[in-house]
């Protein structure tokens, strides 16, 4: 599926898991309270996946890619999806579309989003999101405000290129 760039401001607001409700507006089963706030997170909206900048900093560049694999019986085939999208000057509170999932073709594929960020405060880092069948289903925190990585997330510093 071809990725079309899209920038959104103000649509996505982080709701802690202990405050979430189901589709009918009823509370979900009790969960422990979590006082952390995500700085960077991913959210699924329909077939699109968005990266949300919940910091006070403007990022010079945000780019994406994704990879994954399919298993059939005892065979495994790795997949590198098409190149992602790149955005310049991603503002605080802004969400940018980083991937699109096809509900049929991606349903049996284990997909891992990769998000690269460049900014004066953060430097150049790459986040490898959680691997999920069909892509991220709801949301995934990449980095919390206390410096902890999200669940099943890895991060590497990128080298400067000359």
Backbone as CSV, one residue per row, in Angstrom:
resi,resn,N_x,N_y,N_z,CA_x,CA_y,CA_z,C_x,C_y,C_z
1,UNK,0.838,-1.166,0.000,0.000,0.000,0.000,0.892,1.241,0.000
2,UNK,0.631,2.185,-0.858,1.461,3.381,-0.926,1.151,4.309,0.241
3,UNK,2.211,4.830,0.821,2.055,5.715,1.970,1.956,7.151,1.484
4,UNK,0.892,7.826,1.876,0.734,9.224,1.532,0.998,10.051,2.788
5,UNK,1.843,11.086,2.688,2.151,11.894,3.870,0.896,12.562,4.423
6,UNK,0.815,12.610,5.728,-0.322,13.261,6.381,0.126,13.780,7.741
7,UNK,-0.223,15.026,8.031,0.108,15.663,9.307,-1.204,16.072,9.968
8,UNK,-1.297,15.775,11.269,-2.516,16.082,12.024,-2.120,16.729,13.339
9,UNK,-2.833,17.747,13.728,-2.558,18.398,15.009,-3.828,18.330,15.859
10,UNK,-3.692,17.867,17.098,-4.795,17.898,18.046,-5.785,16.755,18.015
11,UNK,-5.619,15.752,17.170,-6.586,14.648,17.120,-6.328,13.591,18.183
12,UNK,-5.054,13.328,18.505,-4.725,12.227,19.399,-4.272,12.747,20.761
13,UNK,-4.915,12.246,21.796,-4.574,12.591,23.172,-4.329,11.296,23.928
14,UNK,-3.224,11.238,24.666,-2.897,10.043,25.426,-3.870,9.889,26.585
15,UNK,-4.443,8.691,26.704,-5.307,8.343,27.826,-4.635,7.183,28.553
16,UNK,-4.292,7.359,29.847,-3.656,6.257,30.583,-4.551,5.017,30.598
17,UNK,-3.957,3.818,30.588,-4.746,2.585,30.545,-5.793,2.471,31.663
18,UNK,-5.505,3.014,32.849,-6.476,2.899,33.940,-7.668,3.836,33.776
19,UNK,-7.630,4.742,32.797,-8.727,5.694,32.561,-9.491,5.384,31.273
20,UNK,-9.110,4.336,30.567,-9.731,4.025,29.274,-11.097,3.372,29.433
21,UNK,-11.919,3.564,28.391,-13.248,2.954,28.341,-13.368,2.151,27.049
22,UNK,-14.354,1.251,27.006,-14.541,0.450,25.798,-15.364,1.229,24.768
23,UNK,-15.731,0.577,23.672,-16.460,1.250,22.593,-17.842,1.742,23.011
24,UNK,-18.395,1.154,24.058,-19.704,1.580,24.556,-19.602,2.663,25.632
25,UNK,-18.372,3.025,25.992,-18.170,4.033,27.025,-18.115,3.470,28.432
26,UNK,-18.087,2.147,28.537,-18.025,1.502,29.844,-16.566,1.339,30.267
27,UNK,-16.271,1.416,31.566,-14.879,1.285,32.007,-14.338,-0.116,31.726
28,UNK,-13.065,-0.168,31.408,-12.376,-1.446,31.208,-12.044,-2.035,32.576
29,UNK,-11.663,-3.306,32.634,-11.282,-3.891,33.926,-10.202,-3.043,34.610
30,UNK,-10.219,-2.992,35.938,-9.249,-2.151,36.654,-7.807,-2.493,36.308
31,UNK,-7.001,-1.438,36.197,-5.575,-1.582,35.938,-4.831,-0.670,36.892
32,UNK,-3.571,-0.979,37.171,-2.807,-0.100,38.061,-2.644,1.287,37.436
33,UNK,-2.656,2.300,38.273,-2.464,3.673,37.819,-1.020,3.859,37.362
34,UNK,-0.836,4.630,36.306,0.497,4.895,35.774,0.651,6.396,35.613
35,UNK,1.568,6.979,36.337,1.760,8.435,36.324,2.674,8.896,35.194
36,UNK,3.308,7.953,34.476,4.194,8.336,33.389,3.387,8.921,32.228
37,UNK,4.058,9.743,31.438,3.457,10.331,30.246,4.365,10.011,29.061
38,UNK,3.796,9.577,27.936,4.656,9.258,26.796,5.166,10.525,26.110
39,UNK,6.434,10.505,25.709,6.999,11.600,24.919,6.792,11.333,23.432
40,UNK,7.044,10.074,23.021,6.823,9.648,21.643,5.973,8.387,21.692
41,UNK,4.935,8.328,20.867,4.116,7.128,20.835,3.493,6.951,19.460
42,UNK,3.042,5.728,19.212,2.383,5.372,17.969,0.913,5.117,18.264
43,UNK,0.051,5.505,17.336,-1.377,5.247,17.512,-1.961,4.800,16.170
44,UNK,-2.823,3.809,16.230,-3.485,3.286,15.034,-4.834,3.973,14.886
45,UNK,-5.121,4.447,13.682,-6.404,5.067,13.365,-6.874,4.466,12.048
46,UNK,-7.788,3.491,12.124,-8.207,2.767,10.931,-7.051,1.933,10.406
47,UNK,-6.696,2.122,9.135,-5.580,1.388,8.533,-4.263,2.155,8.650
48,UNK,-4.293,3.359,9.219,-3.099,4.205,9.287,-2.449,4.142,10.669
49,UNK,-1.124,4.267,10.679,-0.358,4.322,11.921,0.311,5.695,11.981
50,UNK,0.157,6.385,13.116,0.699,7.722,13.296,1.742,7.739,14.406
51,UNK,2.780,8.549,14.208,3.763,8.858,15.240,3.332,10.185,15.862
52,UNK,3.244,10.221,17.203,2.815,11.435,17.901,3.999,12.023,18.667
53,UNK,4.275,13.299,18.425,5.315,14.043,19.133,4.649,14.735,20.323
54,UNK,4.753,14.150,21.508,4.147,14.728,22.710,5.196,15.440,23.568
55,UNK,6.191,16.044,22.921,7.210,16.803,23.635,6.977,18.291,23.385
56,UNK,7.851,19.122,23.953,7.798,20.563,23.709,8.789,20.966,22.620
57,UNK,9.358,19.995,21.936,10.417,20.252,20.967,9.944,19.997,19.538
58,UNK,10.405,20.823,18.617,10.162,20.593,17.195,11.271,19.689,16.675
59,UNK,10.885,18.602,16.010,11.857,17.667,15.468,12.217,18.103,14.045
60,UNK,13.515,18.155,13.776,13.978,18.544,12.445,13.527,17.566,11.379
61,UNK,13.523,16.287,11.721,13.134,15.257,10.751,12.595,14.038,11.487
62,UNK,11.517,13.477,10.958,10.972,12.203,11.420,10.770,11.358,10.167
63,UNK,11.341,10.163,10.157,11.166,9.285,9.010,10.796,7.883,9.492
64,UNK,10.235,7.111,8.590,9.754,5.788,8.982,10.153,4.724,7.974
65,UNK,10.113,3.508,8.430,10.282,2.310,7.609,9.617,1.196,8.398
66,UNK,9.478,0.051,7.803,8.950,-1.087,8.558,9.436,-2.367,7.912
67,UNK,9.453,-3.386,8.703,9.865,-4.694,8.228,9.047,-5.739,8.951
68,UNK,9.272,-6.970,8.625,8.533,-8.016,9.302,8.807,-9.370,8.697
69,UNK,7.945,-10.310,9.038,8.106,-11.656,8.501,6.776,-12.387,8.547
70,UNK,6.716,-13.432,7.742,5.545,-14.302,7.667,6.032,-15.713,7.926
71,UNK,5.258,-16.466,8.705,5.594,-17.871,8.918,4.499,-18.735,8.297
72,UNK,4.937,-19.766,7.593,4.018,-20.737,7.007,4.594,-22.107,7.323
73,UNK,3.876,-22.863,8.121,4.365,-24.160,8.594,5.734,-23.960,9.262
74,UNK,6.775,-24.587,8.715,8.112,-24.454,9.296,8.971,-23.423,8.567
75,UNK,8.405,-22.748,7.575,9.164,-21.780,6.785,8.897,-20.360,7.276
76,UNK,9.932,-19.529,7.186,9.816,-18.122,7.549,10.342,-17.283,6.394
77,UNK,9.593,-16.268,6.031,10.003,-15.365,4.963,10.047,-13.962,5.534
78,UNK,11.211,-13.304,5.438,11.302,-11.932,5.933,10.811,-10.972,4.859
79,UNK,10.251,-9.861,5.332,9.647,-8.879,4.432,10.174,-7.498,4.794
80,UNK,10.578,-6.768,3.799,10.900,-5.364,3.987,9.867,-4.607,3.182
81,UNK,9.007,-3.919,3.901,7.974,-3.166,3.212,8.611,-1.995,2.478
82,UNK,7.859,-1.373,1.616,8.397,-0.254,0.840,8.884,0.861,1.767
83,UNK,9.728,1.711,1.227,10.295,2.804,2.017,9.181,3.638,2.637
84,UNK,9.477,4.174,3.787,8.491,4.951,4.512,8.405,6.387,4.033
85,UNK,7.953,7.237,4.920,7.749,8.638,4.625,8.677,9.447,5.530
86,UNK,9.043,10.648,5.088,9.877,11.531,5.904,9.178,12.877,6.040
87,UNK,9.274,13.454,7.222,8.669,14.754,7.508,9.728,15.679,8.083
88,UNK,9.650,16.953,7.748,10.533,17.968,8.300,9.745,18.842,9.265
89,UNK,10.409,19.312,10.309,9.831,20.238,11.287,8.507,19.745,11.868
90,UNK,8.558,18.604,12.543,7.374,18.043,13.196,7.184,18.777,14.526
91,UNK,6.075,19.483,14.636,5.789,20.361,15.770,5.336,19.584,17.015
92,UNK,5.449,20.211,18.202,4.920,19.588,19.422,3.411,19.352,19.278
93,UNK,2.963,18.180,19.713,1.548,17.834,19.634,1.090,17.392,18.261
94,UNK,1.997,17.323,17.313,1.636,16.943,15.946,1.802,15.437,15.758
95,UNK,0.907,14.855,14.962,0.988,13.440,14.600,1.250,13.351,13.107
96,UNK,2.148,12.452,12.725,2.458,12.252,11.304,2.245,10.786,10.954
97,UNK,1.649,10.552,9.786,1.378,9.174,9.363,2.678,8.517,8.935
98,UNK,2.976,7.370,9.554,4.231,6.673,9.273,4.044,5.332,8.576
99,UNK,2.832,4.802,8.562,2.609,3.526,7.894,1.126,3.348,7.626
100,UNK,0.829,2.466,6.682,-0.546,2.058,6.391,-0.557,0.547,6.307
101,UNK,-1.596,-0.048,6.869,-1.716,-1.502,6.865,-2.890,-1.918,5.998
102,UNK,-2.693,-2.974,5.257,-3.771,-3.543,4.474,-4.418,-4.625,5.331
103,UNK,-5.730,-4.517,5.586,-6.368,-5.471,6.487,-6.313,-6.924,6.011
104,UNK,-6.159,-7.142,4.724,-6.099,-8.507,4.215,-4.658,-8.983,4.081
105,UNK,-3.836,-8.243,3.340,-2.469,-8.688,3.074,-1.577,-8.667,4.312
106,UNK,-1.788,-7.726,5.216,-0.940,-7.631,6.403,-1.461,-8.426,7.597
107,UNK,-2.637,-9.049,7.480,-3.244,-9.716,8.637,-2.416,-10.892,9.163
108,UNK,-1.668,-11.556,8.303,-0.840,-12.686,8.737,0.644,-12.336,8.825
109,UNK,0.963,-11.065,8.647,2.354,-10.626,8.674,2.685,-10.027,10.026
110,UNK,3.814,-10.411,10.596,4.304,-9.781,11.814,5.094,-8.545,11.382
111,UNK,4.609,-7.361,11.757,5.172,-6.104,11.281,5.828,-5.352,12.430
112,UNK,7.014,-4.770,12.165,7.706,-3.947,13.152,7.954,-2.560,12.563
113,UNK,7.323,-1.515,13.145,7.583,-0.155,12.663,8.951,0.338,13.135
114,UNK,9.584,1.154,12.309,10.871,1.764,12.646,10.730,3.266,12.439
115,UNK,11.023,4.037,13.485,10.879,5.485,13.439,12.230,6.120,13.751
116,UNK,12.710,6.985,12.850,13.956,7.717,13.065,13.625,9.173,13.354
117,UNK,14.292,9.720,14.374,14.051,11.103,14.797,15.378,11.849,14.799
118,UNK,15.350,13.089,14.312,16.518,13.968,14.377,16.078,15.286,14.997
119,UNK,16.764,15.671,16.085,16.478,16.961,16.706,17.665,17.361,17.572
120,UNK,17.791,18.666,17.884,18.900,19.101,18.736,18.850,18.470,20.130
121,UNK,17.663,18.337,20.716,17.548,17.798,22.070,17.713,16.293,22.150
122,UNK,17.192,15.579,21.178,17.208,14.117,21.187,18.420,13.573,20.439
123,UNK,18.899,14.292,19.473,19.967,13.795,18.614,19.361,12.994,17.473
124,UNK,20.101,11.993,17.003,19.597,11.112,15.942,19.402,9.724,16.528
125,UNK,18.154,9.327,16.666,17.848,8.021,17.236,16.845,7.284,16.358
126,UNK,16.892,5.950,16.460,15.938,5.109,15.735,15.238,4.207,16.738
127,UNK,13.910,4.217,16.686,13.098,3.364,17.540,12.566,2.206,16.715
128,UNK,12.661,1.018,17.279,12.086,-0.185,16.683,10.889,-0.548,17.545
129,UNK,9.683,-0.378,17.005,8.465,-0.611,17.769,8.199,-2.086,17.992
130,UNK,7.126,-2.372,18.718,6.783,-3.773,18.985,6.372,-4.499,17.707
131,UNK,6.720,-5.775,17.636,6.339,-6.612,16.500,4.954,-7.172,16.800
132,UNK,4.006,-6.864,15.903,2.637,-7.354,16.107,2.071,-7.870,14.799
133,UNK,1.259,-8.892,14.894,0.609,-9.468,13.719,-0.381,-8.452,13.164
134,UNK,-0.225,-8.086,11.903,-1.102,-7.099,11.289,-0.704,-5.666,11.598
135,UNK,0.404,-5.460,12.309,0.850,-4.113,12.674,0.332,-3.708,14.039
136,UNK,0.733,-2.545,14.507,0.302,-2.039,15.817,-1.221,-1.967,15.815
137,UNK,-1.855,-2.590,16.815,-3.320,-2.664,16.829,-3.997,-1.429,17.398
138,UNK,-3.463,-0.877,18.474,-4.088,0.300,19.091,-3.077,1.425,19.227
139,UNK,-2.200,1.292,20.221,-1.150,2.278,20.422,0.057,1.601,21.044
140,UNK,1.190,2.292,20.964,2.425,1.763,21.538,3.308,2.940,21.922
141,UNK,3.728,2.962,23.174,4.627,4.009,23.644,6.039,3.656,23.210
142,UNK,6.735,4.635,22.624,8.134,4.437,22.254,9.052,4.879,23.388
143,UNK,8.767,6.052,23.987,9.598,6.583,25.057,8.736,7.320,26.070
144,UNK,8.918,6.967,27.359,8.197,7.621,28.453,8.963,8.856,28.935
145,UNK,8.284,9.723,29.677,8.902,10.954,30.182,9.991,10.707,31.225
146,UNK,10.055,9.516,31.805,11.119,9.201,32.766,12.336,8.555,32.089
147,UNK,12.324,8.489,30.753,13.452,7.941,30.009,13.352,6.462,29.700
148,UNK,12.328,5.776,30.208,12.157,4.349,29.931,11.585,4.147,28.532
149,UNK,12.037,3.080,27.877,11.461,2.700,26.599,10.117,2.016,26.835
150,UNK,9.255,2.069,25.833,7.982,1.371,25.913,8.176,-0.130,25.872
151,UNK,7.110,-0.848,26.126,7.150,-2.305,26.151,7.484,-2.852,24.766
152,UNK,8.469,-3.741,24.694,8.931,-4.386,23.461,9.490,-3.381,22.444
153,UNK,10.039,-2.267,22.920,10.625,-1.247,22.054,12.135,-1.241,22.243
154,UNK,12.870,-1.085,21.149,14.321,-0.936,21.205,14.685,0.397,20.586
155,UNK,15.836,0.932,21.000,16.277,2.229,20.513,17.780,2.185,20.271
156,UNK,18.213,2.788,19.169,19.642,2.891,18.882,19.962,4.320,18.471
157,UNK,21.173,4.749,18.803,21.658,6.048,18.346,22.198,5.853,16.936
158,UNK,21.883,6.785,16.062,22.356,6.686,14.692,23.624,7.498,14.525
159,UNK,24.501,6.989,13.696,25.758,7.675,13.395,25.495,8.856,12.475
160,UNK,26.305,9.902,12.632,26.246,11.035,11.725,26.786,10.592,10.367
161,UNK,26.124,10.986,9.298,26.613,10.652,7.967,27.290,11.877,7.359
162,UNK,28.345,11.625,6.639,29.095,12.735,6.040,28.900,12.723,4.547
